[in-house]
Amino acid sequence: MTERMDWNRLAETALAGDAISPEEARAVLAAPEDELLALLAAAARVRRAHFGTTVKLNFLLNVKSGLCPEDCHYCSQSAVSTAPIARHPILPLPDIVAAADRAVRVKAARFCVVASGRGPSDREVDALAESVRAVRAAHPDLEVCACLGLLRDHQAERLREAGVFAYNHNLNTSERFYREICATHTFQDRVATIERVKAVGLSPCAGALFGMGEGPEDVIALAYRLRELGIDSIPINFLIPIPGTPLAGRPALGPRECLKILCLFRLLNPATEVRIAGGREVQLGWLQPLGLYVANSIFVGDYLTTTGQSPQADFAMIRDLGFSILGDGGADPAPPPAWDACGLGENAGRVTTRPNA
């Protein structure tokens, strides 16, 4: 008979600031079904020690949609995708400020502006910097996170000077598996951008996308790599197999496997913000609430080219768990007549989000 893992011992290791071993990481991902609740309870101890029962809300704006030359197989905005998505260049300043207004109304603490493409031009950085200054003037307490692709040194500095707080550039998967999902840039290209933004004082945000065909060793390798890089915020995306992308038709991981992945990332990154990002509604399904016993952050509203559940549903989920929204100062806002992710018009809910950024 196989000896059962002492999940509380793993929690003690994490609470001491130490890394669990690769063998223990494998045990987390292979946890038997009848031990899942015990594993969740152990990871929840670590979450509660560092974040209490608060949940941080984040809001996405697809500030530039489509028009991307990269071949990332998971992305509906890539050059190899035939998905019918909206395409537009960088949004003008008034639309970006209006989206930030909406973010504040739905209790978001962080406003994430995301642009498709390999990396921004200097002109695009200048335009976004002007918009960020306007957002910061209107909402000085709102964190701004930019996700614009591969950066050059001077671009990272200009974003920081404009008031950008964090920069997101996901590693998505392990270095070994990366060549299976993208050929137009490398895993190391992404690491270089993370190191670049750290060097200029931006808070590093980098995460993962699971369900693309990777194996347990890829999940584990990425969790350790993000720990080594000293990432402040880790968004965990689960694949939405969008029709028209090369990964359309990929089978779902299953909600219990998703929960095990979240537990692994919490145990290996105990004091880091762990955010359940794109795909939570699809892959976690009815087990979404259990994810918040491990993660301390979610996106509110829609994603880049797919819709999420309504903010009111998220508020109810958080409330029913006995948790509170970070920085919440009032009652739930009334929903608009028809949910519009950032108040930019009829199609806003379909073009202002990024499920697999």
C-alpha positions as CSV (number, residue, x, y, z in Angstrom):
1,M,0.0,0.0,0.0
2,T,1.4,3.4,-1.0
3,E,2.1,5.7,1.9
4,R,-0.2,8.7,2.0
5,M,1.4,12.2,1.7
6,D,1.2,14.5,4.7
7,W,-0.2,17.6,3.0
8,N,0.1,19.6,6.2
9,R,3.9,19.0,6.1
10,L,4.0,20.6,2.7
11,A,2.1,23.6,4.0
12,E,4.6,23.9,6.9
13,T,7.5,23.8,4.3
14,A,5.8,26.6,2.3
15,L,5.0,28.7,5.4
16,A,8.7,28.5,6.3
17,G,9.5,30.0,2.9
18,D,11.1,26.8,1.6
19,A,10.4,25.0,-1.6
20,I,8.8,21.7,-1.6
21,S,10.8,19.0,-3.4
22,P,10.2,17.9,-7.0
23,E,9.0,14.5,-5.6
24,E,6.4,16.3,-3.4
25,A,5.4,18.5,-6.4
26,R,4.7,15.3,-8.4
27,A,2.7,14.0,-5.4
28,V,0.5,17.2,-5.5
29,L,-0.4,16.7,-9.1
30,A,-1.0,13.0,-8.6
31,A,-3.0,13.4,-5.4
32,P,-5.7,10.7,-5.1
33,E,-9.3,11.9,-5.5
34,D,-10.1,11.0,-1.8
35,E,-7.3,13.3,-0.7
36,L,-8.1,16.4,-2.7
37,L,-10.0,18.2,0.1
38,A,-7.0,17.6,2.4
39,L,-4.6,19.0,-0.2
40,L,-6.9,22.0,-0.7
41,A,-7.0,22.6,3.1
42,A,-3.2,22.5,3.3
43,A,-2.8,25.0,0.4
44,A,-5.6,27.1,2.0
45,R,-3.5,27.4,5.1
46,V,-0.7,29.0,3.1
47,R,-3.1,31.3,1.3
48,R,-4.7,32.5,4.5
49,A,-1.4,33.1,6.2
50,H,-0.3,35.6,3.5
51,F,-3.6,37.0,2.2
52,G,-6.2,36.3,4.8
53,T,-9.7,36.0,3.2
54,T,-9.4,38.9,0.7
55,V,-9.8,38.5,-3.0
56,K,-8.1,41.0,-5.4
57,L,-10.1,41.8,-8.5
58,N,-8.4,42.6,-11.8
59,F,-9.9,44.1,-15.0
60,L,-8.7,43.5,-18.6
61,L,-8.9,45.8,-21.5
62,N,-8.0,44.5,-25.0
63,V,-6.3,47.8,-26.0
64,K,-5.2,46.4,-29.4
65,S,-6.9,43.4,-30.9
66,G,-5.7,41.0,-33.5
67,L,-3.1,42.1,-36.1
68,C,-0.5,39.8,-34.5
69,P,2.3,38.2,-36.5
70,E,3.1,35.6,-33.9
71,D,2.0,32.0,-34.2
72,C,1.0,31.1,-30.6
73,H,-1.2,28.1,-31.1
74,Y,-3.6,28.9,-28.2
75,C,-4.4,32.5,-29.2
76,S,-7.4,33.6,-31.3
77,Q,-5.4,36.8,-32.2
78,S,-2.4,35.0,-33.7
79,A,-1.4,34.9,-37.3
80,V,-2.4,31.2,-37.5
81,S,-5.9,31.7,-36.1
82,T,-9.0,31.9,-38.2
83,A,-11.2,32.8,-35.3
84,P,-13.7,35.6,-36.1
85,I,-12.5,38.2,-33.7
86,A,-12.6,42.0,-33.7
87,R,-9.5,43.7,-34.9
88,H,-8.4,47.3,-34.0
89,P,-5.3,49.3,-33.4
90,I,-4.5,51.0,-30.1
91,L,-7.7,52.5,-28.6
92,P,-7.8,56.2,-28.1
93,L,-7.3,57.8,-24.7
94,P,-10.9,58.6,-23.9
95,D,-11.9,54.9,-24.5
96,I,-9.0,53.7,-22.2
97,V,-10.0,56.1,-19.4
98,A,-13.7,55.0,-19.8
99,A,-12.5,51.4,-19.4
100,A,-10.6,52.4,-16.2
101,D,-13.7,54.0,-14.9
102,R,-15.6,50.8,-15.4
103,A,-12.8,48.8,-13.7
104,V,-13.2,51.0,-10.6
105,R,-17.0,50.5,-10.7
106,V,-16.6,46.8,-10.6
107,K,-14.2,46.9,-7.7
108,A,-11.0,46.1,-9.5
109,A,-7.8,47.0,-7.8
110,R,-5.7,46.4,-11.0
111,F,-6.4,47.6,-14.5
112,C,-4.6,45.5,-17.2
113,V,-4.1,47.0,-20.6
114,V,-3.2,44.3,-23.1
115,A,-2.1,44.7,-26.7
116,S,-1.6,42.0,-29.3
117,G,1.6,41.7,-31.3
118,R,5.2,40.7,-30.9
119,G,6.0,43.9,-29.1
120,P,5.0,47.6,-29.2
121,S,6.4,50.3,-31.5
122,D,7.7,53.4,-29.8
123,R,4.7,55.3,-31.1
124,E,2.4,52.8,-29.4
125,V,4.3,53.1,-26.2
126,D,4.1,56.9,-26.3
127,A,0.3,56.7,-26.9
128,L,-0.2,54.2,-24.1
129,A,2.0,56.3,-21.8
130,E,-0.3,59.3,-22.3
131,S,-3.4,57.2,-21.6
132,V,-1.8,55.7,-18.5
133,R,-1.1,59.2,-17.1
134,A,-4.7,60.1,-17.7
135,V,-5.9,57.0,-16.0
136,R,-3.6,57.6,-13.0
137,A,-4.8,61.2,-12.7
138,A,-8.4,60.0,-12.6
139,H,-7.8,57.0,-10.4
140,P,-4.6,57.4,-8.4
141,D,-5.2,54.2,-6.3
142,L,-5.8,52.0,-9.3
143,E,-2.8,49.8,-10.2
144,V,-2.0,49.8,-13.9
145,C,-0.5,46.6,-15.5
146,A,0.6,46.6,-19.1
147,C,0.9,43.5,-21.3
148,L,2.4,44.6,-24.7
149,G,4.6,41.7,-25.7
150,L,8.4,41.8,-25.9
151,L,10.0,45.0,-24.7
152,R,13.2,46.9,-25.3
153,D,14.9,48.6,-22.4
154,H,13.9,52.2,-23.0
155,Q,10.2,51.1,-23.5
156,A,10.1,49.6,-20.1
157,E,11.5,52.7,-18.6
158,R,8.9,54.9,-20.3
159,L,6.1,52.8,-19.1
160,R,7.3,53.0,-15.5
161,E,7.7,56.8,-15.8
162,A,4.1,57.1,-17.1
163,G,2.8,55.4,-14.0
164,V,2.6,51.7,-15.0
165,F,3.0,49.6,-11.8
166,A,3.3,46.1,-13.2
167,Y,4.2,44.4,-16.5
168,N,2.7,41.1,-17.5
169,H,4.5,38.7,-19.8
170,N,3.5,35.1,-19.3
171,L,5.9,32.2,-19.8
172,N,2.8,30.0,-20.4
173,T,4.6,26.6,-20.2
174,S,8.0,25.0,-19.6
175,E,11.0,25.7,-21.8
176,R,10.9,22.1,-23.0
177,F,7.3,22.3,-24.2
178,Y,7.4,25.9,-25.5
179,R,8.5,24.9,-29.0
180,E,5.3,22.9,-29.3
181,I,3.1,26.0,-29.0
182,C,5.1,28.7,-30.7
183,A,7.9,29.0,-33.3
184,T,8.1,32.8,-33.9
185,H,9.8,33.6,-30.5
186,T,11.4,31.5,-27.8
187,F,10.9,30.8,-24.1
188,Q,14.1,32.7,-23.4
189,D,12.7,35.8,-25.3
190,R,9.9,35.9,-22.7
191,V,12.3,35.4,-19.8
192,A,14.4,38.3,-21.1
193,T,11.4,40.7,-21.1
194,I,10.6,39.7,-17.5
195,E,14.2,40.4,-16.4
196,R,14.1,43.7,-18.3
197,V,11.0,45.0,-16.5
198,K,12.3,43.9,-13.2
199,A,15.5,45.8,-13.9
200,V,13.7,49.1,-14.3
201,G,11.5,48.7,-11.2
202,L,8.2,47.4,-12.7
203,S,6.5,44.7,-10.7
204,P,6.9,41.4,-12.6
205,C,3.7,39.6,-13.5
206,A,4.1,36.2,-15.3
207,G,2.1,33.1,-15.4
208,A,1.0,30.0,-17.1
209,L,-1.5,28.4,-19.5
210,F,-2.5,24.8,-18.9
211,G,-4.4,22.3,-21.0
212,M,-2.3,22.6,-24.2
213,G,-1.0,19.1,-24.0
214,E,1.8,19.6,-21.6
215,G,2.8,16.9,-19.1
216,P,3.1,17.1,-15.3
217,E,6.9,17.7,-15.5
218,D,6.2,20.8,-17.6
219,V,3.7,22.1,-15.0
220,I,6.3,21.5,-12.3
221,A,9.2,23.0,-14.2
222,L,7.2,26.2,-14.8
223,A,6.2,26.5,-11.2
224,Y,9.8,26.3,-10.1
225,R,11.0,28.7,-12.8
226,L,8.5,31.4,-11.8
227,R,9.6,31.0,-8.2
228,E,13.3,31.4,-9.2
229,L,12.4,34.5,-11.2
230,G,10.8,36.2,-8.1
231,I,7.5,36.9,-9.8
232,D,5.1,39.1,-7.8
233,S,1.9,38.0,-9.5
234,I,1.2,34.7,-11.2
235,P,-2.0,34.5,-13.4
236,I,-3.0,30.8,-14.0
237,N,-4.8,30.5,-17.3
238,F,-6.6,27.3,-18.4
239,L,-7.0,26.8,-22.1
240,I,-10.2,27.9,-23.8
241,P,-9.9,25.8,-27.0
242,I,-11.2,28.5,-29.3
243,P,-12.5,27.3,-32.7
244,G,-10.2,28.5,-35.5
245,T,-7.0,28.1,-33.4
246,P,-4.6,25.2,-33.7
247,L,-5.6,24.0,-30.2
248,A,-9.3,23.9,-30.9
249,G,-10.7,20.6,-29.8
250,R,-8.2,20.0,-27.0
251,P,-9.9,18.0,-24.2
252,A,-10.6,19.8,-20.9
253,L,-8.2,19.1,-18.0
254,G,-11.1,18.6,-15.6
255,P,-11.8,20.8,-12.6
256,R,-10.0,18.6,-10.1
257,E,-6.8,18.6,-12.1
258,C,-7.0,22.4,-12.3
259,L,-7.4,22.6,-8.5
260,K,-4.3,20.4,-8.0
261,I,-2.3,22.8,-10.3
262,L,-3.5,25.8,-8.3
263,C,-2.4,24.0,-5.1
264,L,1.1,23.3,-6.5
265,F,1.6,27.0,-7.5
266,R,0.4,28.1,-4.1
267,L,2.8,25.8,-2.3
268,L,5.7,26.7,-4.4
269,N,4.9,30.5,-4.4
270,P,3.4,31.0,-1.0
271,A,3.6,34.8,-0.7
272,T,3.0,35.5,-4.4
273,E,-0.4,36.7,-5.7
274,V,-1.9,33.7,-7.5
275,R,-4.7,34.7,-9.9
276,I,-7.2,32.4,-11.5
277,A,-7.3,33.9,-15.0
278,G,-8.7,32.9,-18.3
279,G,-10.7,29.7,-18.6
280,R,-11.8,29.4,-15.0
281,E,-15.5,29.3,-16.0
282,V,-14.8,26.7,-18.6
283,Q,-12.3,24.4,-16.9
284,L,-13.2,24.8,-13.2
285,G,-16.9,24.8,-13.8
286,W,-18.9,24.4,-10.6
287,L,-15.7,24.0,-8.6
288,Q,-14.7,27.6,-9.2
289,P,-15.3,28.6,-5.6
290,L,-12.8,26.0,-4.3
291,G,-10.1,27.7,-6.3
292,L,-10.4,30.8,-4.2
293,Y,-9.4,28.8,-1.1
294,V,-6.0,28.6,-2.8
295,A,-5.7,31.6,-5.2
296,N,-6.2,35.1,-3.9
297,S,-7.0,36.9,-7.1
298,I,-9.3,36.7,-10.2
299,F,-10.2,38.7,-13.2
300,V,-13.6,40.3,-13.1
301,G,-15.7,40.5,-16.2
302,D,-14.7,39.2,-19.6
303,Y,-11.4,38.2,-21.1
304,L,-9.8,39.2,-24.4
305,T,-12.0,37.6,-27.0
306,T,-14.2,35.4,-24.8
307,T,-16.8,36.3,-22.2
308,G,-16.6,35.5,-18.5
309,Q,-19.3,35.4,-15.9
310,S,-20.8,38.7,-14.7
311,P,-19.2,40.7,-11.9
312,Q,-22.4,40.2,-9.9
313,A,-21.8,36.4,-10.0
314,D,-18.2,36.9,-8.9
315,F,-19.3,39.2,-6.0
316,A,-21.9,36.6,-4.9
317,M,-19.3,33.8,-5.1
318,I,-16.8,35.8,-3.0
319,R,-19.5,36.8,-0.5
320,D,-20.8,33.2,-0.1
321,L,-17.3,32.0,0.7
322,G,-17.1,34.4,3.5
323,F,-14.3,36.3,1.8
324,S,-14.1,40.0,1.0
325,I,-13.0,42.0,-2.0
326,L,-9.6,43.8,-1.5
327,G,-10.2,47.5,-1.1
328,D,-14.0,47.2,-1.3
329,G,-15.7,50.2,0.1
330,G,-19.4,49.7,-0.8
331,A,-22.3,47.7,-2.0
332,D,-22.3,45.7,-5.2
333,P,-22.9,48.1,-8.2
334,A,-26.1,47.6,-10.1
335,P,-25.5,45.7,-13.4
336,P,-25.9,47.7,-16.6
337,P,-29.0,46.8,-18.8
338,A,-26.8,44.5,-20.8
339,W,-23.3,43.5,-19.5
340,D,-20.7,45.7,-21.3
341,A,-17.2,44.9,-20.0
342,C,-15.9,48.4,-20.1
343,G,-18.6,50.7,-21.5
344,L,-17.1,51.0,-25.0
345,G,-20.1,49.9,-26.9
346,E,-22.0,47.0,-28.3
347,N,-19.0,44.7,-29.0
348,A,-16.9,45.7,-25.9
349,G,-17.5,42.5,-24.1
350,R,-16.1,40.5,-27.0
351,V,-12.9,42.5,-27.6
352,T,-11.8,43.7,-24.2
353,T,-10.5,40.5,-22.8
354,R,-7.6,38.0,-23.0
355,P,-8.3,34.5,-21.9
356,N,-4.8,33.1,-22.7
357,A,-2.6,36.1,-22.6
